[in-house]
């Protein structure tokens, strides 16, 4: 529906989005270790690390793939991807939106937020398809939580997007994100058992909307009541003192 490219939305509380970068690197490493080794190896790892509703619910047993306890697959599934496009799409969304959500929550709480959104996505997938013996993989549930948190924090920030993958537009973030969320719910109601797990996306969206309210730093405003963006690069302030971050910050 849309591909995010860039947002002019600076960091206020952290110097760098270390958790976001770390999650992207871990996902890339996991894909290199599993997705590049061939379909058979990926399928084996999908059963070992992915989330399988029928397995999690005790309806089937797959003794050949006891990689981790079933409770852990509520999270581990989110670090596997089926192909390079699957990986690239999720990581692009995480890169564009993750830094500002991490900034609003802090490093540790953002990591907890991400993992909780992933688990919520798996749980919604389980509720929708409890008999499914097909492993669920992909970070889209966790990423959906991040995108939704960004919407609640920064709906007015201008966002460069490719609409339908072709038309570049600079829009307020709430326009493409609300349309994207509406599309996820529509597809969830229309095709709950599609090859794409729309229930996982919906679970991540709901978790992200709730968790950002609880986990954000004290005093962090919602709905862009105080948007911080870098205005210009400076070494020091008017008194000649270095400001420590090399940026002059402004509100919009």
N, C-alpha and C positions, 0 to 999 in steps of 0.2 A: 504493500500500500504506500509506504514512504520509507525512504532510507535517510537516516540522520547523517549529516556531514560535519556540522560545527555549530557551537553556541558561544556567544560572547558573554561568558558568565565566569568571572574570576573566582578564585578561592579566597576565603576570608579567614578561616581558622587553622588550616593546615598548609604546609609548604608544598607538599606533593601528595598525590593520591596513591600512596604505596600499596594499599590493599587492592584497589582496582587494578593496578598494574600487575600485582602478584597473581590475582585471580586470572587475568588474561594469560599470563605466562604459564600458569599451571594448566589451564585448558589447552593451550597450544602443545605443551609437553605431553599431556595425556593423549591428545589426538595423534601426535607423532609416534607415541608408543603403541597405539591401538589401531587408529583409523588408517594409518599408512601401511599396515602389515597385511592387508588383504581382508576380504569379506569374512572368511572363516574365523580368523583371529578376532576380528571386531565382534562377530556374533558371540563367540565364546566369552569375551570380556563384557558384552552387553548383558549376558545372563549372570555373570559373576559380580558385576558392579552396578548394572542398571537396575531400575525399579520395575518389578513384575508384579502386578496386582494379585494375581492368583497365587503367587509364591508368598507374597507378603501376608496374604490373608489365610495362609495355611491350606489352600485348596489343592495345591500340587507341591511336590517336593522334587528338587533337581539336585541330587546329591553330588553330581559331577562338577558343580560349579560353586563350591562353598568358599568363595573368596572373602566375603565379609558377612557379618550377621545381617539379617533382613532389615532390621531397624536402621542400619547404616545406609542402606540403599536409598532411603528417602533423601539423602544428600549426595551420595557418590554418583548417582545417575547423572547429576548435573555437570559432571566433568568429562563426560564422553559425548562425542559427536559422530554422526554418520558419514559426513563428507566435508570437504573444505568449505563449501558454500554454507552449510549448516553452522560450522564453526565461525566463519567470517561474519555472518549476519549477527549472531549473538554477541560476538566480541566487539563489533562496531557499535552496537547499541550500548553495551557496557562501557566502552571507552568514552562515548559522547556524554552519557548521562551519569555514569558512576562517580566521577570526580566530585561533582557538586553535592550528591547525596552523601558521599563519604565525608565531605567537608562539614555538612550539617549534622552528621551523627557522630563523627570521630572514627578513628581507625578500627578499634575493637568492636564498637557497636555496629559499625557498617558491616563487618565480617559476620557478626551474629545475624544481622538483618538479612544479608544475602543468603546465608544458609537456611534461615527460617523461611524465607520466601520460596526457596527451592523445595523444602520439605512440605510447605503448604501446597505447592503445585502438584507434587507427587500424591499428596493425600486427596486432593480434588480429583485427580486422575483415578485413584483407587475408588472413590465414591461413585464416579461415573461409569467405570468399567471394572467392577470387582472380579469378574470371571476371566479377564484377559490374561493370556499367558505370553503375550508379546512384551519384551522388555522396553521400558521407556528410557530414553537417553536424551541429553541436551540441556543446555543452561537456560532455556527460554522461560521457565517458570520463575527462576531467580531474577532474570533480566526483566521480566514483566513487572516484578515487584519494584525494581530500581526505576524503571520508566514511570510507574505510577507515583512513586515517592517524589520524583523530579517534578511531575505535574503539580503535586500539592505544594511543593516548595517554590517552584519558579514557573508558573503558568504564563507569565508575561514576557519572559526572556525571548529574544529573537533567535530563531533557530533556522539554520540553513538545512533544507531537506531536498531530496530528489523525490518528487511526486510520481508515483507509478514507475520509479526507476529511470525517469527520463527528464522531467521538467524541474530545473533548480528554482526553488523559491525560498525567500526569507520570510518566515511567518512567526507570529507569537506561538510559543511552544504548545499552548493549550489547544490550538487548532488541529495540528496533525496528531497530537497524542490522544485527544478525546475521540477523534475519528478512529484512531487505531484501537482504542479500548472498546469502542462501540462495535467495531468489526470482530474483535475477539469474542464478545458476548453473543453476537449474531451467529458466528460460526459454531460456537459452543452449543447453541440451541438447535441449529440446523444439522450439524454433523458431529455429534459428540464422540462417535467412534471412527472418525476420519484418521487417515495416516498421520496427520498432524494432530497432536494432542491439545486441542483447544481447552479442555478442562484444566490442563496444567497451566496454561496461560491465565485462565480466569482465577485459579487458586493463587497464583503469584500476584495478580492484580489486587485481589482482596487483601492478601497479607501485607503487601506493600503499603496500601492505603491506611491500614490500621497501625502497622509497626512504626511508620515514620512519625506518627503523632506521639508515640510513647518513647521512642529511642532518640529523637533529635535532641541536640544540646539545649540546655536551658536558655531561653531567650531567643532561640532561632525563630524568626518569623515565618509564617505560612503565607502562601498566595502572593509572594513578591511584595510584601509590605516594606521590605528593605532589601532591594537587589543590589549586590555589590559587583561591580565590573571594573577591570583595569582600564584606566583612562590614558595613561602615558607612562613611559619608562623614565625613571629618575634615579640618580645615584644617591642623592640626599635631599633634604628639605631646604627651605629658604634660609635656614640658619647655618647651612653647611654640614649638618649632621646626617649621617647615613641612616635611612629609615629601616634598614635591616632586611628589607625584602625587595628593594629595587623597583617598587611599583607605587604609583599614586592611585588611591582607590576613590571611586565615586559612586554615587547612588543614582538609580534611575527609576 
